[in-house]
Amino acid sequence: MDVRKQLRGGITVITMDGRLDSETAPRVQQELQALFPDEGVVVLDLSRTTYMSSAGLRVLLLIYRQAQHSAARLALTGLPPDVREIMDATGFLGFFTVVGSIEEGVEALSV
């Protein structure tokens, strides 16, 4: 799993590329926590996430909680069908603002 951060204007875009499973989750969690800003708009792009296990869901939950305890606003974009299905079945979609694109995430969180 490769985790990259880029700034687009004042927006933090974090892209996850690869498998988020029990093998990669501890490292990804540390990387996400280090990249996550204390404030502003964050769009987590999962369009290149090829697989997500329950360990990956836990990582997303921890990032959600980190956003809740800061001034950052978080949206998810690019959910592959398999990942969306897992998140829907487990009730995780209800926690997040899920949008179709990075631009939609910015718009949804700017309100």
N, C-alpha and C positions, 0 to 999 in steps of 0.2 A: 504494500500500500504506500503510495506516494501522496504526501500532503503538501500543498503549495498555497501560499498566501500572496495575493496581489491587491493593490489599492486601485480602485477605479473612482477617481474623484475623491470623495470622502467616504466611500463605501469599501468595506473589507470583504473581499471575495476569497473564500477558502475552498479549494478544489481537492477532492479526494479521488484518487485514481487507483483502482485495484480491489482486492478482497479485504473486507473488514470482518475478521474472524478472531477466534481465541488466540491465534498465533500473532496477529498484527495489532490487536486491540490495545494492549498496554502501551506500546510505543505511540500509536496514533492518539490515544488519550493524552499522553504527555505533550505531544506536538500540538494538538488542538488547544490545549489549555495555555500553552506558551504563545500561540499565535492569536488567541482570542483577545480582542481589545476590551478595555474596561467600559467603553462607551461607544455609541454610534450604531450604525447599521451593519449587520453581518449577514451575508448570504453564503450559505454552505451549499456548494454545488456538488451533487452526488451523481451527476450524469455519467461519470466514468467509474462508478462503484459497481463492480461486477458481481459481488456477493456480499451479503450481510448476515451474520449469525446473531444469536442472542447476545454474544459478547459485544458485537457492533451496536446493537440496540442500547446496551448499557452505556456505551461511549456517548451515543447521542443524548441519552437521558442526562448524563453528567454535564454535557455541554449546555443542554437546555437549562439545567439548574444553575450553571455558572452565569448564563445570560440573565436569569431571573434575579440573581443576587448582585447584578451590576447595572449600569445604565445602558448596556448594549441591547439592541433589538435583533432578533434572529429569525431568519427565514430559510427554508430548504427549497432547493430547486433541482430539477433534473432527475427526479426519482425514477429509476428504472422500474418497469412493471413488477418484477419479482420483489424488489425492495419495498415498493409501495404496498404490495399485497401483504408482506410480513408486517409492516408498520400498521396497516389497517386492521389486520387480524388481532394484533396485540393491543390496539387502542392508542398506539404512539402517535398516529396522525393527529389526534385531538390536541396534543401538546404544542404542535408546531404550526406556524404559518407556512403553508405549502403553496408555492407559486410555480408558474410555468417557465419563467425566465429570471435572469438576474435583474433585469429592468423592472419586471413586475414585483420582485421582492423589494426593491428600493421604493417603488411607489406604494406598496402595501404597508411598509414600515414607516413611511414618512408622514402618515396621517396622524 
